């Protein structure tokens, strides 16, 4: 049915449900993450599990499912030894999402292509590997390559995920918007030791306000806060609203990352997640879902929001 139906729903004030974590859900179901490229390459060997994940999210009520392309730009694949399999890996990821939509019988479900500015991490940590930080040219080429692939493979929109490095974000925004597809932008935050809300970047303190000011330069179809603890989302959205007037989205994480695996510790219960999400919707958020650590059970818990209005 295409993006037009979702656009109309958002204009009418409806609530749209996004899926939950994809890479972490694969891990939770026993799929081994790659030590260098995390969840990117696993689409090749675990396509059946990936399709089942997407189908379970659709069954839970998701209106949008996210292709497993978050960690499969050339920035991640080449250092891990998968550079020559870029197209094969991403084709498997997008095809699994399309198969799930077809099998579900819900032609209204959209497939979002995930595009992040993820680059190699220090193995066994959550720290970026600064020794292998990509150049601006390499980033521009990688984002453009993946964005064009997502468009040409039939994705309905591009989801910019975990935007938290200002020097990388602009290149990602430009690559995504150049495709002509609708773009949703998700920014990630953390609380600094002094109480300020900061970019998720672990090794430097970047004010979250500085991060989201990029929205004044780009015309995106929706923007919001993701891969951020639930208790910080409302404060982050309040800052984001100073720079953006379009539809708002919120999809938090729960647990924490230590490359190459997500640590499922103290994951928020579905009922508590719904309570947070209800508050966000009351404050005007229209697109709600989950990120790393959240599963179909969490999305199923959001069903009552379909009848809520901002």
C-alpha positions in Angstrom: 0.0 0.0 0.0 3.0 2.3 0.4 3.9 5.2 2.7 0.9 7.3 1.8 -1.5 5.4 4.1 0.9 5.9 7.1 1.2 9.6 6.2 -2.6 9.9 6.2 -2.8 8.1 9.6 -0.2 10.4 11.1 -2.0 13.5 9.7 -5.2 12.2 11.3 -3.5 11.9 14.7 -3.4 8.1 14.8 -0.8 6.1 16.6 1.6 4.0 14.5 3.3 1.0 16.1 6.9 0.3 15.2 8.6 -3.1 15.8 11.1 -3.8 18.6 14.8 -4.8 18.4 15.8 -6.9 15.5 19.5 -7.8 16.1 19.0 -8.3 19.8 15.9 -10.5 19.1 18.0 -12.7 16.8 20.5 -13.0 19.6 17.8 -13.8 22.1 16.7 -16.6 19.9 20.1 -18.2 19.7 21.7 -16.6 16.6 25.4 -16.1 17.1 26.4 -12.4 16.6 29.5 -11.7 14.5 32.5 -10.4 16.6 33.3 -7.7 14.1 30.0 -6.8 12.4 27.4 -7.7 15.0 24.0 -8.6 13.5 24.8 -7.6 9.9 26.1 -10.8 8.4 23.7 -13.1 10.2 21.0 -12.4 7.7 22.7 -14.8 5.4 22.7 -17.9 7.5 19.7 -17.2 9.7 17.2 -15.8 7.2 14.5 -18.2 8.5 14.9 -17.0 12.1 15.0 -13.4 10.9 11.8 -13.8 8.9 10.1 -15.4 12.0 11.2 -12.3 14.1 9.5 -10.0 11.6 6.4 -12.1 11.4 6.2 -12.2 15.2 6.4 -8.4 15.3 3.6 -8.1 12.7 1.5 -10.5 14.7 2.1 -8.4 17.8 0.6 -5.4 16.0 3.6 -3.6 14.3 2.7 -1.4 11.4 6.3 -1.0 10.5 9.0 -3.6 10.5 12.7 -2.8 10.2 15.1 -4.7 7.9 18.2 -6.1 9.6 20.5 -3.5 7.9 21.6 -1.5 10.9 25.1 -2.9 11.0 25.5 -3.9 7.3 27.0 -0.8 5.7 30.4 -1.3 4.2 31.8 0.5 7.2 31.0 -2.6 9.3 31.2 -5.3 6.7 34.6 -4.6 5.2 36.7 -4.6 8.4 35.0 -7.8 9.4 35.9 -9.5 6.1 32.4 -9.3 4.4 33.0 -6.4 2.0 32.5 -8.5 -1.1 29.2 -9.8 0.3 27.6 -6.4 0.8 24.8 -6.9 -1.7 24.2 -10.5 -0.7 23.9 -9.7 3.0 21.6 -6.7 2.5 19.5 -8.5 0.0 18.9 -11.3 2.4 17.9 -8.9 5.2 15.4 -6.9 3.1 14.0 -10.1 1.4 13.3 -11.6 4.9 11.2 -8.6 5.8 9.3 -8.7 2.5 8.6 -12.4 3.0 7.3 -11.8 6.5 5.0 -9.1 5.3 3.7 -11.4 2.5 3.2 -14.3 4.8 1.3 -12.2 7.3 -1.3 -11.2 4.8 -0.9 -7.6 6.0 0.0 -5.6 2.8 -0.4 -2.4 4.9 2.8 -3.1 6.9 5.7 -1.0 5.8 9.3 -2.2 5.5 11.8 0.4 6.9 15.4 0.1 5.8 17.7 0.8 8.7 20.7 3.1 8.2 23.1 3.9 11.0 26.5 5.6 11.3 27.8 2.6 13.2 31.5 1.9 12.7 33.8 -0.7 14.2 33.8 -1.1 18.0 36.6 -2.4 20.2 35.7 -6.1 20.6 34.2 -6.9 23.9 33.3 -3.3 24.7 30.8 -0.6 23.9 33.6 1.8 22.9 34.1 2.9 19.3 37.5 1.8 17.8 39.0 5.2 17.1 42.0 3.5 15.4 39.6 2.4 12.7 37.4 5.5 12.5 36.3 6.0 8.9 37.1 9.1 6.8 34.4 11.5 5.7 34.7 10.2 2.2 34.4 6.6 3.3 31.3 7.4 5.3 29.7 9.4 2.5 30.3 6.5 0.1 29.0 3.9 2.5 25.8 5.7 3.5 25.0 6.5 -0.1 25.6 2.9 -1.2 23.3 1.5 1.5 20.6 4.1 1.1 20.4 3.5 -2.6 20.3 -0.2 -2.1 17.4 0.1 0.4 15.4 2.2 -2.0 16.1 0.0 -5.0 15.3 -3.2 -3.0 11.8 -2.0 -2.2 12.0 -0.4 1.3 9.1 2.0 2.0 11.1 4.4 4.1 14.6 4.9 5.6 15.0 4.8 9.3 18.1 6.7 10.5 19.0 5.0 13.7 21.2 5.9 16.6 22.2 9.4 15.4 24.6 10.6 18.0 27.8 11.8 16.3 27.4 15.3 14.7 30.3 14.8 12.3 28.6 11.7 10.8 24.9 12.6 11.0 24.9 15.1 8.2 26.3 12.7 5.7 23.8 10.1 6.7 20.9 12.5 6.4 22.0 13.6 3.0 22.4 10.1 1.7 19.0 9.0 3.0 17.1 12.1 1.7 18.7 11.9 -1.7 16.9 8.6 -2.3 13.5 10.4 -2.4 12.1 8.0 0.2 10.5 9.3 3.4 13.1 9.5 6.2 12.5 9.0 10.0 15.3 10.1 12.2 16.0 8.6 15.6 18.5 10.2 18.0 20.1 8.6 21.1 20.8 10.1 24.4 22.3 9.5 27.8 22.4 11.4 31.1 25.7 13.1 31.9 27.3 13.0 35.4 26.2 16.6 35.8 22.6 15.8 35.0 22.6 17.2 31.5 21.1 15.3 28.7 23.9 14.4 26.2 24.4 12.6 23.0 24.8 8.8 23.4 28.4 9.1 22.3 30.3 7.4 25.2 33.7 9.1 24.9 32.7 12.8 24.7 30.0 15.0 26.2 27.9 16.5 23.4 24.8 18.4 24.5 21.7 16.7 23.2 20.4 20.1 22.1 23.4 20.4 19.7 22.6 17.0 18.3 19.0 17.5 17.4 19.6 21.0 16.0 20.5 19.2 12.8 16.8 18.8 12.2 16.6 22.5 11.3 18.6 21.7 8.1 16.7 18.6 6.9 13.1 17.9 5.9 12.4 14.5 7.5 9.0 12.8 7.7 9.3 12.0 11.4 11.9 12.4 14.2 12.3 11.3 17.8 14.3 9.5 20.4 15.4 5.9 20.2 18.0 3.5 21.8 17.7 5.6 25.0 16.4 4.4 28.4 12.7 4.9 28.8 13.0 7.2 31.7 15.0 9.7 29.6 12.8 9.7 26.5 10.4 12.5 27.7 13.2 14.9 28.6 14.9 14.2 25.2 11.7 14.8 23.3 11.2 18.1 25.1 14.5 19.3 23.8 13.9 17.8 20.3 10.6 19.7 20.0 12.6 23.0 20.1 13.9 22.1 16.7 11.2 20.0 15.0 7.5 20.4 14.5 6.6 17.2 12.6 5.4 13.7 13.8 7.3 12.4 16.8 8.6 8.9 17.4 9.9 7.1 20.5 11.4 3.6 20.8 13.7 3.1 23.7 16.2 0.3 24.5 16.5 -1.8 27.7 19.7 -3.6 28.8 23.1 -2.7 27.5 25.6 -3.6 24.7 29.0 -5.2 25.0 30.3 -6.0 21.5 29.2 -8.3 20.0 26.3 -9.2 22.3 23.4 -7.4 24.0 23.2 -7.9 27.7 19.6 -8.7 28.7 19.8 -7.4 32.2 16.9 -5.7 34.0 14.9 -5.4 30.8 11.8 -3.3 31.3 8.6 -5.4 31.8 6.0 -4.9 29.1 3.5 -3.4 31.5 6.0 -0.7 32.7 6.9 -0.1 29.1 3.3 0.6 28.2 3.0 3.1 31.1 5.9 5.1 29.7 4.6 4.9 26.2 1.2 6.1 27.3 2.8 9.2 28.7 4.7 9.8 25.5 1.5 9.5 23.4 -0.2 11.9 25.8 2.5 14.4 25.1 2.1 14.0 21.3 4.2 11.1 20.2 2.6 9.2 17.3 5.1 6.5 16.4 6.0 4.1 19.2 8.0 0.9 19.3 11.1 -0.6 20.9 14.8 -0.9 20.2 17.6 -3.2 21.5 16.4 -5.6 24.2 12.7 -5.2 23.5 10.8 -8.1 22.0 7.4 -8.9 20.4 5.9 -9.1 23.9 6.7 -5.4 24.4 5.1 -4.4 21.1 2.0 -6.5 21.9 1.7 -4.6 25.1 1.3 -1.4 23.1 -1.9 -2.4 21.4 -4.1 -0.2 23.7 -2.3 2.8 22.3 -4.0 2.3 18.9 -7.1 3.9 20.5 -5.3 6.8 22.1 -5.2 10.2 20.6 -2.7 13.0 21.5 
